[in-house]
Amino acid sequence: MWPWEHLAFGYLAYSASRRLVTGKPPRSDAVVALGIATQLPDLVDKPLAWTLSILPSGHSLAHSLLTALPLSAVALVLAHRARRTDIGVAFTVGYLSHLAGDIIYPIAVGKDPAPGFLLWPLVSVPQDQSSLGFLARFRQYFGDYLTYLNDPEIQSYLALELGLLFFVFFLWLVDGMPGVPRKIVRYAPVIGR
């Protein structure tokens, strides 16, 4: 998944769960924690694997449940102590939605899921063989992505992705644009106000 897909998927999961449990939209500071958490596994694993060659793969240490669950538990405990449980929940939903998205994504594009990374290092992950650095690899993947989008066989995936992005953007507007400073929100027309 791309960063915007992880963010949209995580926001959808958090906003829906928050509204289901409390009947209220997400708070801004919780959405900031959510946004960071939806990107965290890639921000850790990709540079450590692709640039520094410390990790075997861009889906290893921070993508493992052996890291994600204890880190999420710490976030929940710290947030509870600060009497801001919603921030801990947002972090946990964001982090775990990233992992779920990395399992769902291959299915959405017609490939088999490879959930083995969830148990790294107990289960080995395919070693990244390329000697490309971070930026070169990103350019390669993004170029492949753009080429892939031109393939007529993936029109249903493209429709799904665009539908998700537009729906989540609309939901974010209805939620009051959490994460955006109030000064800016005050001047923006928001649906549902």
Disulfide bonds with the S-S distance in Angstrom:
none
